[in-house]
Amino acid sequence: MPGSAKTLTVVTVGALVLVTAYTVTMGSSGWLWFAWVVLVLVTAGAATAQRN
């Protein structure tokens, strides 16, 4: 996986930690989880595109 895809993966995992921490402390936010799912899809697309 090239550097840009690795960076995006690290950002995605960091965002998961932040969204989970926010959910635990402040309560669930559907928009944050939706944004995280979109970020996961973008990351998966970038990783797939880099393989080809």
ABEGO torsion letter per residue (X at the ends): XBAAAAAAAAAAAAAAAAAAAAAAAAEBBAAAAAAAAAAAAAAAAAAAAAAX
